[in-house]
């Protein structure tokens, strides 16, 4: 388990799942919007220095999504399907197109804590411990931490 700038990332020892948790000074509605509005999502997702272009975005149960992130001439494409989208939870698939056989099932929860705070919990289930460990070794925590810091900035400046 690791905690980076308030984000806790944990690998389950019995199931190939990565669990993350972070608290925000935000309402559940604000965090839900950050994850479902394509213009907002493109502003915060991923590590600093990435530029994200949304190519498809239908944030509803049964909808699909695809985006491409670029940095230093490198392109990274991601896609998935929204299985269940509701104000307190999003269930979706996630595939990095550079590894098209690696499909994760992700669930995000937006838990109100009171006093204008919300806990975002997320879990990603992959098909093997090797795939899970490769995600963890990829430096994903940097993208998670820097992306969530961008959400903090958007909250502070009134964007969210």
KOLTILUM-311667 format. One record per atom (N, C-alpha, C): x, y, z; residue in one letter. Coordinates in steps of 0.02 Angstrom, whole numbers, padded with zeros to 5 digits, always signed. Example, Ala and Ser with C-alpha at 12.3 -4.5 7.8 and 13.67 -1.06 7.14 Angstrom:
% residues 2
+00660-00284+00390a
+00615-00225+00390a
+00660-00165+00390a
+00642-00112+00354s
+00684-00053+00357s
+00645+00002+00394s
***
This chain:
% residues 160
+00043-00059+00000x
+00000+00000+00000x
+00045+00062+00000x
+00023+00112-00038x
+00060+00175-00037x
+00011+00233-00033x
+00034+00287-00003x
-00007+00348+00000x
+00035+00403-00031x
+00009+00433-00084x
+00044+00486-00119x
+00000+00547-00118x
+00021+00600-00086x
-00017+00663-00082x
-00090+00649-00066x
-00100+00605-00018x
-00169+00592+00003x
-00203+00535-00033x
-00173+00510-00087x
-00202+00454-00123x
-00174+00389-00096x
-00217+00344-00076x
-00196+00278-00054x
-00205+00230-00111x
-00153+00192-00127x
-00156+00141-00180x
-00137+00075-00149x
-00179+00026-00158x
-00169-00039-00126x
-00181-00095-00175x
-00136-00144-00176x
-00144-00205-00215x
-00172-00259-00170x
-00228-00287-00188x
-00259-00341-00148x
-00216-00404-00155x
-00198-00436-00100x
-00154-00495-00103x
-00189-00558-00129x
-00256-00559-00130x
-00293-00620-00148x
-00327-00616-00215x
-00339-00555-00240x
-00375-00545-00303x
-00336-00493-00343x
-00332-00500-00410x
-00293-00451-00449x
-00330-00384-00456x
-00336-00349-00400x
-00371-00285-00397x
-00323-00232-00369x
-00329-00172-00397x
-00296-00113-00369x
-00352-00070-00340x
-00343-00049-00278x
-00392-00005-00245x
-00358+00062-00230x
-00395+00116-00244x
-00370+00183-00230x
-00423+00221-00191x
-00400+00267-00150x
-00445+00308-00111x
-00413+00377-00100x
-00454+00429-00106x
-00430+00496-00094x
-00488+00540-00074x
-00476+00584-00026x
-00528+00632-00005x
-00516+00699-00039x
-00571+00731-00057x
-00570+00796-00089x
-00615+00844-00051x
-00598+00907-00052x
-00643+00959-00027x
-00688+00976-00086x
-00741+00935-00092x
-00787+00939-00149x
-00850+00901-00131x
-00902+00914-00168x
-00963+00875-00161x
-00958+00813-00206x
-00998+00762-00193x
-01000+00705-00239x
-01019+00727-00310x
-01064+00777-00314x
-01086+00801-00380x
-01027+00831-00419x
-00984+00868-00385x
-00926+00897-00419x
-00879+00843-00445x
-00866+00792-00405x
-00821+00739-00427x
-00853+00697-00483x
-00918+00685-00478x
-00954+00650-00530x
-00947+00689-00596x
-00957+00755-00593x
-00951+00797-00652x
-00880+00793-00681x
-00829+00793-00639x
-00760+00789-00662x
-00746+00724-00700x
-00784+00672-00684x
-00775+00607-00716x
-00822+00595-00775x
-00873+00637-00784x
-00921+00624-00837x
-00925+00679-00890x
-00902+00739-00874x
-00902+00794-00923x
-00837+00788-00963x
-00841+00776-01028x
-00780+00764-01067x
-00731+00822-01067x
-00755+00884-01067x
-00710+00941-01067x
-00671+00946-01001x
-00706+00932-00946x
-00673+00933-00880x
-00625+00874-00874x
-00648+00815-00894x
-00606+00754-00889x
-00540+00764-00926x
-00543+00792-00986x
-00483+00802-01027x
-00433+00849-00993x
-00458+00894-00951x
-00414+00942-00917x
-00373+00912-00861x
-00400+00858-00829x
-00365+00833-00770x
-00335+00764-00777x
-00358+00724-00823x
-00336+00654-00824x
-00261+00649-00842x
-00226+00606-00805x
-00157+00590-00820x
-00106+00637-00790x
-00043+00620-00803x
+00012+00659-00774x
+00019+00728-00805x
+00054+00771-00770x
+00069+00838-00796x
+00105+00832-00863x
+00092+00880-00907x
+00126+00881-00971x
+00091+00841-01025x
+00038+00805-01008x
-00001+00768-01058x
-00056+00813-01085x
-00070+00805-01149x
-00127+00839-01179x
-00176+00784-01200x
-00238+00790-01177x
-00288+00738-01191x
-00342+00765-01237x
-00357+00725-01289x
-00410+00740-01336x
-00463+00685-01330x
-00525+00706-01318x
-00580+00658-01314x
-00604+00644-01385x
-00605+00581-01404x
-00628+00562-01470x
-00699+00534-01470x
-00719+00505-01414x
-00787+00480-01406x
-00804+00485-01332x
-00864+00507-01316x
-00882+00514-01245x
-00958+00514-01239x
-00985+00459-01214x
-01057+00452-01203x
-01065+00426-01132x
-01061+00473-01083x
-01059+00454-01012x
-01129+00439-00987x
-01154+00382-01008x
-01219+00357-00985x
-01213+00281-00983x
-01257+00249-00946x
-01257+00176-00943x
-01265+00149-01014x
-01217+00108-01036x
-01218+00081-01103x
-01177+00122-01153x
-01151+00179-01132x
-01112+00221-01177x
-01039+00198-01182x
-01002+00231-01227x
-00932+00213-01238x
-00890+00276-01234x
-00825+00266-01227x
-00778+00322-01225x
-00712+00302-01257x
-00676+00353-01281x
-00608+00344-01306x
-00574+00412-01302x
-00512+00411-01278x
-00472+00471-01279x
-00400+00455-01296x
-00364+00506-01320x
-00294+00499-01338x
-00255+00552-01299x
-00203+00531-01265x
-00159+00577-01229x
-00092+00579-01265x
-00064+00639-01271x
+00000+00647-01305x
+00048+00686-01262x
+00112+00668-01270x
+00166+00705-01237x
+00230+00687-01274x
+00268+00739-01290x
+00333+00730-01323x
+00328+00686-01386x
+00275+00696-01425x
+00266+00658-01486x
+00241+00587-01478x
+00231+00566-01417x
+00205+00498-01403x
+00130+00502-01394x
+00094+00453-01423x
+00021+00449-01417x
+00002+00388-01376x
-00045+00397-01331x
-00070+00344-01289x
-00146+00345-01294x
-00176+00292-01321x
-00249+00291-01331x
-00280+00243-01280x
-00338+00262-01256x
-00375+00224-01206x
-00448+00221-01228x
-00482+00166-01212x
-00553+00161-01229x
-00588+00116-01179x
-00654+00120-01181x
-00694+00077-01137x
-00768+00090-01146x
-00806+00057-01104x
-00879+00064-01104x
-00902+00083-01035x
-00951+00127-01032x
-00983+00143-00969x
-01039+00092-00958x
-01033+00051-00908x
-01083+00000-00894x
-01139+00027-00851x
-01122+00067-00801x
-01172+00095-00755x
-01149+00163-00733x
-01187+00214-00750x
-01169+00282-00732x
-01226+00311-00690x
-01211+00327-00628x
-01260+00359-00584x
-01223+00404-00536x
-01257+00451-00504x
-01222+00502-00465x
-01175+00476-00410x
-01186+00417-00383x
-01143+00393-00330x
-01092+00341-00352x
-01096+00319-00417x
-01052+00265-00439x
-01047+00263-00515x
-00988+00246-00539x
-00977+00234-00610x
-00942+00166-00616x
-00969+00124-00660x
-00938+00059-00676x
-00922+00062-00750x
-00858+00048-00766x
-00836+00053-00836x
-00780+00004-00850x
-00769-00010-00913x
-00710-00047-00933x
-00656+00003-00952x
-00593-00019-00951x
-00536+00023-00966x
-00485-00019-01003x
-00466+00004-01063x
-00415-00030-01102x
-00365+00020-01128x
-00301+00007-01116x
-00247+00044-01148x
-00236+00011-01215x
-00245+00048-01270x
-00242+00017-01335x
-00174-00010-01353x
-00122+00011-01317x
-00055-00018-01326x
-00051-00090-01300x
-00099-00109-01259x
-00105-00177-01234x
-00178-00197-01238x
-00203-00210-01300x
-00275-00219-01311x
-00306-00280-01276x
-00265-00328-01255x
-00293-00386-01220x
-00304-00372-01146x
-00279-00316-01121x
-00284-00300-01050x
-00344-00256-01036x
-00400-00287-01022x
-00461-00249-01006x
-00473-00251-00931x
-00481-00193-00901x
-00495-00189-00830x
-00569-00170-00820x
-00598-00196-00767x
-00664-00175-00746x
-00654-00128-00688x
-00675-00065-00697x
-00665-00013-00646x
-00731+00008-00615x
-00729+00019-00550x
-00786+00047-00514x
-00761+00107-00474x
-00797+00162-00480x
-00782+00222-00441x
-00843+00238-00398x
-00830+00256-00335x
-00883+00276-00289x
-00869+00346-00265x
-00921+00386-00258x
-00916+00455-00233x
-00954+00457-00167x
-00917+00455-00111x
-00947+00448-00044x
-00946+00515-00007x
-01004+00544+00007x
-01005+00607+00045x
-00981+00595+00117x
-00938+00639+00141x
-00912+00635+00209x
-00940+00689+00254x
-00977+00736+00225x
-01002+00793+00264x
-00951+00849+00262x
-00972+00908+00283x
-00928+00966+00285x
-00895+00981+00218x
-00931+00967+00162x
-00905+00984+00096x
-00848+00940+00073x
-00843+00880+00102x
-00789+00834+00082x
-00820+00770+00053x
-00783+00740+00008x
-00804+00677-00024x
-00744+00631-00031x
-00756+00568-00019x
-00704+00517-00031x
-00719+00485-00099x
-00668+00486-00141x
-00671+00449-00204x
-00636+00383-00193x
-00673+00329-00204x
-00643+00262-00201x
-00646+00233-00270x
-00594+00199-00290x
-00592+00167-00356x
-00559+00099-00350x
-00583+00053-00390x
-00549-00011-00393x
-00547-00034-00466x
-00492-00065-00484x
-00482-00092-00551x
-00467-00166-00546x
-00509-00207-00576x
-00500-00279-00577x
-00471-00298-00645x
-00413-00330-00644x
-00382-00353-00706x
-00381-00429-00706x
-00357-00458-00762x
-00365-00530-00770x
-00310-00573-00739x
-00257-00541-00712x
-00204-00581-00681x
-00164-00538-00632x
-00129-00572-00588x
-00084-00537-00542x
-00027-00504-00581x
-00004-00537-00634x
+00050-00508-00675x
+00027-00442-00706x
-00034-00440-00733x
-00060-00378-00762x
-00067-00324-00709x
-00092-00343-00651x
-00099-00295-00596x
-00030-00266-00577x
+00019-00310-00569x
+00085-00288-00549x
+00118-00245-00603x
+00103-00259-00667x
+00129-00217-00721x
+00099-00147-00718x
+00034-00142-00702x
+00003-00076-00694x
+00038-00038-00639x
+00049-00072-00582x
+00080-00038-00525x
+00151-00017-00541x
+00187-00057-00581x
+00256-00042-00598x
+00261+00011-00653x
+00205+00027-00686x
+00206+00073-00743x
+00214+00146-00723x
+00210+00160-00658x
+00212+00229-00636x
+00143+00261-00633x
+00092+00219-00634x
+00023+00245-00634x
+00009+00291-00576x
+00043+00281-00519x
+00030+00323-00461x
+00047+00397-00475x
+00096+00409-00519x
+00114+00478-00536x
+00056+00511-00573x
+00029+00475-00623x
-00029+00502-00660x
-00090+00512-00616x
-00102+00465-00570x
-00158+00471-00524x
-00148+00533-00480x
-00090+00538-00449x
-00077+00593-00403x
-00080+00660-00438x
-00047+00667-00495x
-00046+00730-00531x
-00115+00747-00559x
-00153+00697-00582x
-00221+00709-00605x
-00266+00733-00549x
-00263+00699-00492x
-00305+00720-00436x
-00286+00790-00411x
-00221+00807-00415x
-00200+00875-00397x
-00231+00926-00444x
-00239+00907-00508x
-00272+00952-00556x
-00345+00961-00538x
-00378+00908-00514x
-00447+00916-00490x
-00449+00965-00432x
-00402+00958-00385x
-00398+01006-00330x
-00394+01077-00356x
-00352+01088-00406x
-00345+01155-00435x
-00409+01179-00467x
-00444+01135-00501x
-00507+01153-00533x
-00560+01169-00481x
-00558+01135-00425x
-00604+01150-00370x
-00587+01218-00340x
-00523+01231-00332x
-00501+01294-00301x
-00517+01355-00345x
-00511+01346-00411x
-00522+01404-00455x
-00595+01411-00479x
-00639+01366-00453x
-00710+01372-00469x
-00731+01338-00534x
-00684+01305-00569x
-00701+01268-00630x
-00751+01212-00615x
-00742+01181-00557x
-00788+01126-00536x
-00833+01151-00481x
***
